[in-house]
Structures are given as C-alpha cells and as structure tokens.
C-alpha cells in the first residue's frame, strides 16, 4: 500500500477563471490530494473524482483517506478518491455546459470541461437551477444532505445591539423596513446568482417585501439597496464590514448581509476589530444543505463506490469533523467542538425547500436590477391580442402582456435606455409598426413609457412580424452603444400574416446582410399562445443571436420576460 500524496493549492475564486475551465475536474480552488491507497487483497483501481464546497472539503478528504486505509474496494477493485475543493458556481458552469443549460449570472464555459463523478455543492439550489436552466436530462442520484449551515444575517455587534440583539427576535419583514428606511441600514450581499447563501437571503427578503406594504415597490427597493453594496466574492463582501468601531467608520461600512453560519464563524475566528452578531430572522431562510449528488453517466462501478463513500460521510464520527469546520450535521445539531454564535438554535430550524420557479424569478430579477442595457420593447397589437385568457380571470392577451412589461419596467433602474413600439399591420405611413417612445434614458422618460404602455390597445389588424423585426433591428443597430446590451424584446401571439410585407426568406437575407459582428443586436422573441410558429421565430434568432421563448399560457410571459432579459450577455 503506497503512501497518500496530498497537494494543496491556494483557493482561487471561480468567477475570475470560469472561462478557462476545460482541463481538470472543475475551475476552482485547492486540490486535496489524489491518493493511491490500496486495500490488502484488492487490485486495479476505481478513480472517483469528488468536487466539494471548499469549506466542507477538508472533512471529506480526511474521511476518504481513512476509508481507503481501511480497505476501500468494490468487488475486489481498489477505490482511489480525489477530493477537490470547488466553488459551487464553477462546477455548476461545467455541468451546465455539458447538459446545455444556461444560468443567469453564471459565465458559460467550454463544453469540453470535465465534470466530477460526485458533486457536493453547498446548496440544493444549484441542482434546481440547472434543471430549470435547461438541463432536462440532468438527474443526479442520491442528493441527501451530509452537512448543514443555517443562513443568518451578519450584523456588526454595535449595530446589532442597537437593534435589540441578543434579546430581540428578528423577522425578515423588520429587516425590509430597515433596508427601505429613510435612514436605511446599509445592507449588502454576495452576488446571489453565484452564491447560495446570498440567494437564500434574497429569497427570504424578497418574500417578506412582496408580502408587506408596497409589494412590488418594496421588493425593487430591497433589490437595489442590496445591489449597492454587493460583491462577487465573499472576501470582498467581508472587506465592506467596519474595521473600527468609531462612528464615522461604522456609518460608512456595511451594516448587514446574509451569510452562512459557517461564513460568520470563520470571519469572527479571524478576530476582526468589530465582530459580527448572527441574527436568525423568522421565517427561517433556506439553509445550506450540502447535497451529495452522484452525477449521471458515471457507470455502475463508480456509482457503487460513490454509495460506499456516502456511507462513510454519514457516520457519527463525521459529525465531529463537521463541528471542527463550523458546520452542523444534516439534522441541524452540532458535534463536539462547535463554537455556536450567541443565540444559535439547536437543532437549527428547517427553512423548507424552495421551488425552481421561485429561484428562477429571484435570480432573474436580481440580474435585471443590477445590470444596465439599451433595449427596444415591441408589442403585438393585432386583433388576436383581444382574446381572453381563462387563467387570468378573463383578462385579454394584451392586458396580460402589458402587465408583464410594466412589472419588468419597474425592475430597470435609471441607467437603462428603453424605447417602445407597437405593431400589427397598416399602422400608418405604410408601416406595420408605430414608434411610441424612442430609445432613451429611463432617468428622463420613465413616466412617458408608463403612460404609453397604459394607452396601448389592440387593433383589428393582422401580424406584420417580418417588416417590424427588420425595422426594429436596423433602428437598434443604428445608434448601437459599446459596452451595453443592445437588444430587442418583441411580444407576439401569432405568425407573420402580412401579405404585403417582406417574406421570411427576404427577412433572413436582409438580417444576414445588415448584421455586424462589431455591433451585435440580440433579439428576444416571446411567443404567446398556440398560433405562434416556433420555426419562424427561431429562424430569426439563429441569425441575430438572442433567443425565442414560447408559452401557450399567457400568464407565464412575465416569468419568461424576466428570464429572457437576465440571460443576455453584455456586448464588448
């Protein structure tokens, strides 16, 4: 039996290296050893690659080492385990590339990147996002939790004391009030599209805001408040907390952020000048649950080895290993040596599961609220838009579409430039479209856009889709701006039926002629109802870039609109 060989590299945050993934298991941090420890009597080797969230990786690595020393084998074949400390966003990007998924806020990587055999991210939310992002055949095995860390709100102790900590019980609704106050609590987050604790906090805060007074406005306010002190990396967020307790520093520094309990304990272990208090607001936020996901396609022999390793990671002794890393057991209790924050519940309350649609809405809303762009919104006003929608209490397709556009407009901040057209056939001057508001900054024309949306009414015309798409494309391209997402978002409930307009073949030929790789314009087409031609829409976006989204249920177009905008990539 040969000695284990351990090599540890400095952890590297994935956001800066995701684009370079493609040669190893994942684009991430420290490598915790590739061992060749053979049990007496076994031969050959089964190489099991395990990617684990960085904070949990040391415990998994030690447990795997001991298992190998004790005789890890499947049917007489030795098991060799490589444990890689991996940022979950990096593995998610790799798996997404393999399964054709697109995740808002997560950079795409080469399809050649190799995914691990077993993945233990910090949250099941990553698995949900991959499924809802288009990885329809992504069905990992097991998925049971092997560790637990509640999501808390970290607040500098002097500020927490002013809020009534540790005696006061906190709620997310109260936190919304503090964030949206005239003299707001300065709250921040790690980018929730790339961080599970940030996402959990965003979900809890958004739910509280939506349920309270103000609804949509309170939710948007909370999103924008968080975005002003957001960071892509945890260490960058930690740097925003106060480094001194003097009043000026406290006032200028971060006052609250959603963190995992383990993050907070690790931060305080560094003996900062101003420690963080852990608040556990009600209702309990979805915790980090560290699912043990056996990825599909690894074969029956590796799957057997993976099952055996899982058993090793669910023993009583493993609970104490977790405690030494400031992590809890799956049931929310902690083992020997765990240094609990003041007021920490044991066992931790279960924050429940979130559904994929809720997660998708949250990450899409965040992506829109924190990016800027230049967009022309084009809305179908043909006669068929008068049809009522049974699932919307009899509202017409037009009303449902306008409501979705209006709610989306609320998410865009003043850095956006947005214009508005309507289209049908014969809307004047021989055109199938009418310019309602020219593309311009929301800072000066938000009220004009809101008024124009409110006045849109369906006509008795047909659907002049092809002429409108070409005119919209040329308009956005004409005043194209570097560094912005230059795009068109068009809503329609039908296929082109303008006999006096250009043909599909002519449209495609013109788009091919005028498109410019140096000035790309992304076209997002949102089809509503059964009369839309998927082939027709895809023939357009195949040339222009962007994407087409179709639903037979018009009540879903709001979610489709958010998703479509959030998935756009900035032009460079």
C-alpha positions, -999 to 999 in steps of 0.1 A, spaced: 0 0 0 16 33 -11 15 65 9 -11 91 2 0 122 -17 -16 155 -7 -11 187 -26 -29 219 -15 -31 250 -36 -44 284 -26 -81 286 -33 -90 306 -64 -124 322 -68 -142 308 -98 -157 339 -112 -123 350 -125 -113 317 -140 -145 301 -152 -139 309 -188 -106 289 -187 -122 257 -174 -116 227 -196 -87 206 -185 -95 194 -150 -124 184 -129 -136 219 -121 -124 255 -123 -118 260 -86 -96 261 -55 -74 239 -35 -66 203 -46 -69 180 -16 -48 151 -28 -50 123 -53 -43 91 -34 -33 56 -44 -40 38 -12 -48 2 -20 -66 -22 5 -48 -55 11 -61 -80 -14 -76 -56 -39 -62 -48 -73 -66 -23 -101 -83 10 -93 -116 28 -94 -109 65 -96 -137 85 -80 -135 123 -86 -154 143 -59 -159 180 -61 -168 195 -27 -177 230 -15 -144 245 -2 -154 248 35 -165 211 36 -137 196 16 -112 191 44 -136 169 63 -145 148 32 -108 145 23 -98 131 57 -128 107 58 -120 94 23 -83 89 33 -93 69 63 -117 48 43 -90 40 18 -66 30 45 -93 7 60 -98 -11 27 -119 8 2 -128 -15 -26 -157 -25 -49 -158 -62 -57 -120 -66 -52 -111 -34 -71 -94 -7 -51 -111 27 -48 -90 58 -52 -107 91 -43 -96 126 -54 -112 154 -35 -112 189 -50 -122 220 -30 -145 236 -55 -166 268 -56 -201 256 -65 -206 282 -92 -176 267 -111 -189 232 -111 -224 245 -120 -209 262 -150 -192 230 -160 -223 208 -156 -244 234 -174 -221 233 -204 -223 196 -205 -261 195 -203 -269 225 -224 -282 247 -196 -279 284 -192 -278 300 -157 -285 337 -152 -254 354 -138 -231 324 -144 -205 326 -171 -206 299 -197 -177 276 -202 -164 253 -229 -184 221 -235 -151 203 -232 -149 209 -194 -150 177 -174 -174 173 -146 -168 153 -114 -183 119 -106 -197 132 -73 -206 168 -65 -212 182 -30 -222 219 -35 -232 240 -6 -269 240 -16 -295 220 -34 -305 253 -51 -277 247 -76 -293 214 -87 -327 232 -90 -312 260 -111 -295 235 -135 -329 217 -141 -348 250 -146 -320 264 -167 -325 237 -194 -306 207 -182 -336 185 -187 -316 152 -186 -297 162 -155 -309 137 -129 -282 132 -102 -285 103 -78 -288 104 -40 -289 142 -32 -292 136 5 -276 162 28 -242 155 45 -239 188 64 -259 218 73 -253 256 79 -282 280 86 -283 312 67 -281 341 91 -279 379 89 -245 391 99 -246 425 116 -217 443 133 -222 438 171 -226 475 179 -253 479 153 -269 446 164 -271 458 200 -289 489 188 -314 467 171 -320 447 203 -297 418 199 -293 393 216 -327 396 234 -348 408 204 -363 382 180 -359 394 144 -380 390 113 -372 394 76 -401 419 74 -384 441 100 -352 439 80 -370 450 49 -382 481 69 -347 488 80 -333 485 44 -360 507 29 -360 532 57 -354 570 53 -321 564 71 -315 528 58 -295 501 73 -267 496 48 -272 460 36 -253 440 11 -249 406 -3 -226 383 -22 -240 381 -58 -270 357 -53 -266 344 -89 -232 329 -78 -236 324 -40 -262 301 -23 -262 320 10 -268 352 -9 -296 336 -29 -312 323 3 -311 357 18 -325 373 -13 -354 348 -14 -363 355 22 -360 393 19 -380 393 -14 -408 372 1 -411 395 31 -411 426 9 -437 412 -15 -460 402 14 -457 436 31 -469 471 24 -457 483 -10 -454 448 -26 -435 452 -59 -421 486 -50 -407 473 -17 -392 443 -34 -375 465 -60 -363 489 -33 -347 460 -14 -330 446 -45 -315 480 -53 -304 485 -18 -286 452 -17 -270 458 -51 -253 490 -39 -231 470 -15 -229 437 -34 -198 418 -42 -190 388 -64 -168 372 -38 -173 366 -1 -139 380 9 -148 412 -10 -181 415 9 -163 409 42 -140 438 34 -170 461 34 -177 454 71 -163 480 96 -127 478 106 -131 501 135 -160 509 159 -157 547 156 -189 563 145 -177 575 111 -163 541 100 -195 524 113 -217 548 93 -197 542 61 -194 505 63 -217 475 56 -243 470 83 -259 437 74 -256 408 50 -270 373 46 -242 348 53 -240 312 62 -234 305 98 -201 289 89 -191 321 70 -198 342 100 -180 319 124 -150 318 101 -150 356 99 -151 361 136 -124 335 141 -101 359 124 -105 383 154 -118 413 135 -119 447 152 -157 446 150 -171 410 153 -204 401 136 -235 391 155 -256 363 140 -293 371 136 -316 343 129 -347 361 114 -381 345 111 -393 328 90 -362 307 87 -343 311 55 -334 281 34 -302 267 49 -271 254 31 -277 217 30 -247 203 11 -264 176 -10 -244 145 -20 -251 144 -58 -239 114 -78 -237 128 -113 -254 109 -142 -234 88 -166 -205 76 -143 -212 39 -147 -224 13 -122 -189 5 -107 -182 42 -98 -218 46 -86 -212 17 -62 -180 34 -49 -200 66 -46 -226 49 -24 -200 35 -2 -183 69 3 -216 84 12 -220 59 40 -186 70 53 -197 106 53 -228 99 73 -212 83 104 -214 96 139 -177 105 138 -181 127 107 -204 149 128 -174 159 149 -153 166 118 -180 190 107 -180 207 140 -143 215 137 -151 233 105 -181 253 120 -206 231 102 -235 212 116 -248 177 109 -277 173 84 -303 174 112 -292 208 123 -274 197 155 -237 201 161 -209 179 172 -181 183 198 -160 214 194 -186 235 176 -184 272 188 -220 283 184 -229 320 179 -248 337 207 -285 328 203 -279 300 178 -307 274 178 -300 237 182 -312 220 162 -315 246 136 -350 251 122 -356 238 88 -362 266 64 -380 244 40 -375 239 3 -379 264 -25 -394 256 -58 -374 261 -90 -397 289 -103 -392 310 -72 -354 306 -75 -356 315 -112 -376 346 -106 -352 357 -79 -320 353 -99 -336 368 -130 -349 398 -111 -315 403 -95 -298 402 -128 -321 428 -143 -320 451 -113 -282 451 -112 -273 454 -149 -279 481 -175 -286 480 -212 -303 495 -242 -335 479 -253 -364 484 -277 -396 468 -265 -420 459 -293 -456 447 -285 -481 430 -308 -514 448 -310 -530 427 -337 -567 417 -334 -560 383 -318 -545 401 -288 -581 408 -277 -587 371 -269 -594 365 -232 -571 343 -211 -591 319 -189 -562 315 -164 -561 353 -159 -597 358 -148 -607 368 -183 -581 394 -189 -571 397 -226 -537 387 -240 -530 424 -245 -537 431 -208 -515 402 -196 -487 413 -218 -488 449 -208 -489 439 -171 -458 418 -176 -440 446 -194 -450 471 -167 -437 449 -139 -404 444 -158 -401 481 -163 -402 486 -125 -370 465 -122 -350 485 -146 -330 513 -129 -324 547 -144 -291 536 -161 -312 517 -187 -322 531 -221 -356 518 -233 -379 525 -262 -414 513 -270 -431 503 -303 -464 486 -311 -470 466 -343 -498 449 -363 -505 458 -400 -511 492 -416 -505 514 -386 -499 545 -407 -475 557 -434 -475 522 -450 -458 507 -419 -468 477 -397 -453 494 -366 -457 526 -347 -430 543 -327 -444 553 -293 -413 562 -274 -378 565 -289 -350 547 -271 -338 569 -244 -327 570 -207 -352 559 -181 -339 587 -159 -358 612 -181 -386 592 -197 -399 566 -173 -432 584 -169 -436 587 -207 -430 550 -211 -455 541 -183 -481 564 -200 -475 549 -234 -479 513 -221 -512 523 -204 -526 536 -237 -518 505 -259 -549 489 -273 -554 460 -297 -563 469 -333 -582 448 -359 -551 443 -380 -530 412 -386 -494 404 -376 -468 422 -396 -439 404 -379 -412 403 -405 -413 440 -415 -413 450 -379 -384 428 -369 -362 442 -397 -371 478 -389 -365 473 -351 -332 456 -358 -319 484 -380 -331 511 -355 -313 495 -326 -282 489 -347 -281 525 -360 -273 540 -326 -256 509 -311 -236 516 -280 -203 499 -269 -204 482 -235 -242 479 -234 -265 450 -241 -282 463 -273 -313 443 -278 -349 440 -290 -376 423 -269 -407 415 -290 -440 400 -278 -463 384 -303 -492 359 -303 -491 349 -339 -471 341 -370 -464 366 -398 -496 371 -419 -489 403 -438 -493 395 -475 -480 430 -484 -448 427 -464 -415 410 -470 -412 372 -469 -394 351 -444 -367 344 -469 -363 382 -476 -361 390 -439 -334 364 -432 -314 376 -462 -317 412 -450 -307 404 -415 -277 385 -428 -267 415 -449 -270 442 -422 -258 423 -391 -224 434 -379 -203 413 -355 -188 446 -343 -222 459 -334 -243 429 -323 -280 433 -316 -296 405 -296 -332 397 -305 -355 381 -279 -388 369 -292 -416 359 -268 -444 339 -284 -478 338 -267 -504 311 -275 -507 281 -299 -507 302 -331 -470 311 -328 -446 294 -352 -415 282 -333 -397 276 -366 -404 311 -377 -391 327 -346 -360 305 -344 -351 313 -380 -348 349 -369 -327 345 -337 -305 319 -354 -292 349 -375 -293 377 -349 -285 359 -317 -307 362 -286 -334 336 -283 -371 327 -287 -394 317 -258 -429 303 -264 -457 296 -240 -493 286 -246 -502 301 -212 -501 339 -215 -499 342 -177 -464 328 -178 -450 355 -200 -439 377 -171 -415 349 -159 -404 343 -195 -397 381 -199 -375 381 -167 -356 350 -178 -350 363 -213 -336 396 -202 -315 381 -174 -298 356 -198 -284 383 -222 -247 388 -224 -231 423 -224 -216 433 -258 -179 441 -257 
